[in-house]
Amino acid sequence: MVVYQRVDGLNRNADEPVLSECCRLLLLRLIRMVIDFFDSNLCFDAFTFNDIMIDLAYDNVPRLVTGLTTNTATPGGIDRNLSSLVDVIEKGILSRSSGLPHDLTELFKLMRNNGHKNIDIINVHSSLIPLENVRELFLRMHSEYFDLKKSSPTDYITVSQGIIFPAGWELKIQSNK
């Protein structure tokens, strides 16, 4: 599986890694799979790379290994599970790669620090947006962003300081016309 692709000339730093589409989709599926358990009010007792099976030759869909024990979700349990998931991704899936895209680093920070409070943000994080939705979403964000500039300059400044676009977003938008 190709983990990173290089995008020259579109990023501020041409050497910045950009997550490949198949790897981004795998991470999206992993994160959503774990969040689905939280939505069912369940947490894993312990969560490691050995608890996940990914058949790269068949469908690239992560599945849980049988025998994984669960209990009732608590804020502490959700935080531990999200932190473990970040470890699984970093040490298992992205272990041979050098450096992480900026947007993925931000996502991992959200998952590690009070993840139970950030579930909604994690679920719709910009680095996980399916490619077919990126252009439409960006255009909608762009429109709302500049409407905010007219209606509330103070909020506009706050939002502009907090926006993090996925690495290579310009290429994604151009290739999805």
C-alpha positions, 0 to 999 in steps of 0.5 A: 500500500502506498502510504504517502505521495509527493505533491511538488509545487502546491505545498509551501514545502514540496517535501511535506508528505501527503497521505495517499488516498488508499491510506487516508481511506484506511485511516478513515475506516479505522477511526470510524470503526472505533467511534461506532463502538463509542456510539454504541456506548462500548469501549475496548478493554485493551486495543493493540495492532494485533486486534485489527486485521487488514486484508490489503490484497482483498478490500483494504477494510479493517476488521476486528479480531474475534475475542476483543473484550469490551465494556461500557464507555467512559470518558477515560476509556474513550481517551485510552482507546483513541490514544491506543488507536493513534499508537496503532496507526503510527507504529503499525500502519505508518511505521516505515514512513518519515514525518507526518502531514501537518493535518494528520499531526493535528488529528492525532493531537485531538485524539490523544488529548481529551479525545472524548470531548473531541469526538465530533471534531475527529469524526469530520476532521479535514484530513479524513474527508472523502476525496469526492466531497473535498471540492464541494466542502471547500467551496462551501467553507470558502463561501461561509468563511468570507461571509463571516468576514463581512458579518463578524470580523472578530470571529473571522480572525478567530476562525482563520487562525484555527483552520487547518486544511489537509495537506495537498488540498489544492491538488485534491480540488483541482483533480476533482473537478 
